[in-house]
Amino acid sequence: MTSRYDAFVLFAEMRTGSNQLEDSLNALPGVQGFGEVFNPVFVGEQNRTELFGIDIAARTADPMPMLRAVIAAEGLTGLRFFHDHDPRVLDAILDDTRIAKVMLSRNPLDSYVSLCIAEKTGQWRLTNPKMARRAEAIFDPRDFDDLVARQRVFRERIHRRLQETGQSAYWIAYEEIGDLAVLNGLAAWLGVPDRLDAVPGRLKRQNPGPIEDKIANPEIMRAHLATLDPFLLARPVQTEPPRGPAVPTMMTAAESAILALPVPGGPNAALRDWLTALDGAPPVEGMTQKTLRPWMRRHAGFTSLAVVRHPVARACHAFQQMRTGTDPQADRIRRVLVNQHGVEPDGDLRAAFLGFLRFLAANLGGQSVLPVAPRWASQSAILAGMAQVVPPHRILREEAAQAELDAIAASVGRPPARFAAGGSVPDGLVDDEVEAACLAAYRRDYLAFGFPKWIAG
């Protein structure tokens, strides 16, 4: 048999019909699925402890020989993989373009209820309807949300990696696993020459009937489902590019166990001066991840901190740098403002600043020809990038930073040192319209850091 793939993986979850779909594939000549090969508690199927001469202990020590054995077996071979299976092999599976990816999905509520019933009855597969065991599920909102969230993260990871590697998957729904035409379409997609004459009927559906008839507390289920957002309307849309950790910009105190995470466009000179005054020597800068990690190990219990600036003051700082020419890209930004946003940088100060804020909203929203510069990027995006290496233990708003920095100094046995906050805006520049424009550009930062309005009231 000649196939376009060496192997296949059936990405699914418990109670989605993956057993039945694998049985259908196994009915094709030359196709063999070995089940949940990387299930943490068994190998392939319940109570089995070895496959290809590799037992659980050997698989636990190194899962890659097991994956290679599946791929090398005769015919088109495969396995089923769920979100809670051994994560160490996932990247290898996703990156191998000779492994076909089949995505099986089912309504998560149906899967959850079926899982609850199976856990109560102990019946995970049904071949004879006369042997069916009955039970009612208890709907637990927290358990349901947690399961759905974990499965969503897993699927989003797969989706993203397939995009990055230019691969496609064959998508099939639970309702389609009994559709002969769809199954034969899957066979064609896999490159298998044979076709099924009928859907294998060994396995039977275990819990037919309306979902509410299977729930002991349907009123709780209905009330909870009404609070959910299935279309993710409230999910924040992140259009900014992801940021790297920017380790070389980080600063460690000369002696004290303090690590500062400077935010571009923020009070970084004041933060550097504070660290210098704290230990009587300039902070260490220009580190790499290789040099930062030993520092972290040597200073167990260290404090990492970041000082964030009010979006109005930070935007004004970027605006003034552009207007005065101290921004290294000032000329380029000016041309874009004039030609594409109708803003006259040297005109009326308020009008120019308002236009600059509207440019920032477009830029952060992916609607500008200019890349998002770190000095005006969302502070939440910048800190999220740094958190890939070290998260900020303390996030201080600039206007209230002095008192908190005094407490941090005391925690390392140092006297208070002055922090010269500098987030200022010319008098009369900000009114309700200007603040609304700033909020439109930096809504994420206002929410994440609890910034109040610049103009109180």
C-alpha positions, 0 to 999 in steps of 0.5 A: 500500500502506498500512502501520502503519509507514513503515519497518522495521529487522531487528535481527540478527547475522551468521549468524542467517538475516537474509538469508533473512528479508529476502528473504522480506519483499522477496517481499511486494509493496511491501516492500523491504529494502536490506540492511546499510545501515550496515555500516562497510565496505559499503553494503547488500551486499558490495562495494556502495559507495553507495545513493540517491546517497550513498557511503561517504564521505558516509555516514561524514561524516553517516549521517542522510541515508542513514537518511532516504533509506531511510525516504522510499523508495517502499513499506515499506522497511527495513534490517538492523542488527547490533551492530557497525554505525554506532552514530550512527543507533541512537538515531534508529531506536529513538526513531522509533515509525514504524519497525517493530522486528523482532528475529531471534535464533539460538542463539549457539553455532550463529551462532558456529560458522557465522561461523567456517566462513564466515570460513574458506571465504569463502562467506557465501551459498549458493544452490546446494548443489552449490557448498557449501564445507566446513571445520571451525571452531576453537572459541576460548573467549575469542572466543566469550565476547567475541562473546556479551557484545557481542551481549547488551549490544546487545540489552539496549540495544534492549530497554531503549529500547523499554521506555522509549518504549512500543514493541513488537518482533516476535520471530522465531527462526532456526528460524522463518524458514522457517515460512510462517505465522510469515512471514505473521504478520510481514506482518500485524504490519507492516500489509502486506495481501499474504501469501506463498504459499510461502517463498522458497527461493533461499538454502540452509542452509550447514552442516547437521548436529550442531554437534560435527561442525563443530568441530575441537576439540569437547572444548575447546568442551564443557569451556568451555560447562560453565563458563558460566551461561546462565541468569545465576544468578550475575548480580547483581540490582540493585534499587537505582535508578540514581544520577546523577553528583552533581557538585555534591557533588564537591570539588577541592583549592584548588590541587592536581590532586586531585578528591574524590568524597564518598560520602553517609554517609561521612567527608566532613567529614574529607575536606574537612578533609584537602583544606583542610590539603593546600593551606591553603585550603578545597576548591572545591565546588558545581560543575556538569558545565559547570564541572568539565570545564574544571577536568579539562582544566586539571589533566591528570594529576589524581587522583580519589579516594573514601573508602568506609566499612565498611558496619557503621559507615555503617549505624550512622551512619545509624541514629544520625542517625535515632535522635537526630533529626538525620536530616531524615527521622527522623520519617518513618523512625521511623513506617515502622520501627514500623508496617511493620517492627515496629522500636522505634527507642527500645528496646534499642539492639542490637535497634533496630539489628538491626531497622534493618539488616533495614529497609535490606535491604528498602529496598535490595531494593525492598521498602519504601515509602521511597525509597533515601536516598543516605546509606544507598544502596550505595556501589558504586551511588553511585560508579557514578553519579559514574563517568558523569562521572569515575571514581574513580582511587583508592578508599580504605577509611576505616580504611586511608586515611591512608597512601594519602592521604599518598602522594597528597599526596606525588605533588602535592608536598604534605606529609602532612595528617591524615585524621580517620577517624570510622567508629566503632560503640558497643562491644558493638553488633555480634555475628555476627547483626548483622553477618550482617544488615549483610552481607545489606543490603550484600553488593554493597559487601562484595564490591566493596570487599573489606570484611572482617568488622567482627568479626574471626575 
